[in-house]
């Protein structure tokens, strides 16, 4: 029977990182809030770039709906929705969530309806153009609900 030898490698991290110190939770949160405040002034620039990219993807989808364009569209909208609520645009997050769900849940991309994708993009266009911050008015809420209902209907028919 072979003998087993237990190795104890040296802890090189301990010499580089102290056991105490660093930022307190309060300071870390304050730093994060400062960073968000600093970036919020630049968010409109990033949103404008994302909207321009969104327009290009829609044109590409209409011309030739292919798998790679759907993936690019998903990635863009996924990033937009992740950032939007942080910077005061939760409607973009909600519309983006609906569109991402549609793109993700429809396995056969030939079953995707460009018209439904464009309805989502139209909603994003309006939110951007009108600079609708917060959760929007009653009409905005109805549009988001209708988009989500359409996505649920389309994705359920595949199950």
N, C-alpha and C positions, 0 to 999 in steps of 0.2 A: 504494500500500500504506500502511495506517495505521500510525502509530507507537504503540508500547505504552509506557505510563508505569507504572512499578511504584510503588505507594504504600506507605509504611511508617508506619502509624498509631502515635501515641505509646503507650507502654506505661504506662497509668495505674495498673495494679495494682502495678507495681514500687515505686511510692512509698508504697503502703499496706501491703504485706507485705514484711517484711525477708527478706533472703536466708539468714539463719541465725536460729536461735532456735526457740522453740516447744517443745512437749513432746517428750521423748524417747519412744521406743517403750515403754520400761519404764514411764514415767509414764502414758502413754496407756492401757496395759493395766491398770495399777493403778487409774486413774480409772474405767475401764469396769467392773472388778470391784467397785469401791465402789458404782457406780450399780446394778449387778445386786443386790448385797447389800441396798441400800436399798429397791429395788423388790420384792425377794422377800418382804418382810414384808407388802406390799400385794397380792401376787399372789392370795392366797386370796379377797380381796374381788372382784378382777376375774374370777376363775374363777367365783365365785358368780353374778355378773352375766351371764357368758356362758352358764352353765347355765340360768339363768332364761330368757334369750333363746332358747336351744335348745329348751326346753319349749314356748315360744310358737310357734316355727317348726314343731315336730312337730304341735301341735294344728292349725295352719293347713294343713299338708300333708294331714292326715287329713280335714279338712273340705272342702278344695278344692285339690288338687294343681295348682299353676300355675307357670309359668316363673319369675315374679318371686320366688316363695317358694323355689324351688330355688336361684336365684342368691343370695338372702339367706342361705340355709342354708350354701351353699358358702363364701361370704365369711366368715361367722362361724366355721365349722369350720376354714377355712384360717388365720385369725388365731389361733385357739386352738392349733392344732398348731404354729404358728410360735413361740409363746411358751412352751408347756408344757415342752419339754425344757430350755430355759434355766433354768426354775425348779424342776427336779427331777421332772417328770412325763412322761418319755419315752413311757409307754403312751398318754397322751392324744395325743401326736404321732403314734404309730403307728396308732391307731384313726382319728384324723383324716385321716391320709394315705390310708388305705384308703377312707374315706367320700368324700373329695375326688376320688380317682381314679374312684370309681363315678359320682359326679355329673358329672365332667368327660368321662369316656370314653363315657357313654351320650348320644349325640347327640339321639335322639328321647326327650324326657323322659317321654312316655307309656309308654315301656318300663321306666321305673324302678319298682322294687318297693318300696313304702312299708315293707313288712315288713323288708326288708334294711336300709333306712335306719334303721328303728327298732331293729334289732339293734345297729347301731353306736352309736346314741344310748343304748341300754341299757348297753352296755359303758362308755361315757363316764360315765353315771350312777353305775355301781358304782365306777369309779376315783375319781370325785369324792367320793361318799359315804364310801367306805372310806379315802380319802386315800392311795391306793396310789402311793407314790413309787418312783422307780427303775424297773427293768424288770419288777417284779412277780414272782409265783411261777410255778410250772409251769402252773397252770391259766390264769393271766392270759396267758401266752405262747401257750397252745393256743387261747384265744379270739381273740387277735389273728391268729394263723395261719389260723384257720377263717374269720374275716371276710375276710381278704385272698384266701383261696382262693375264697370265694363271689363276691367282686367280680371276680376273674380269670375265673371261669366265666361270669358274666353279661356281662362286657364282651367276651369272646372270641366269644361267639355272634353278636355284631354284625359281626364282621370276616369 
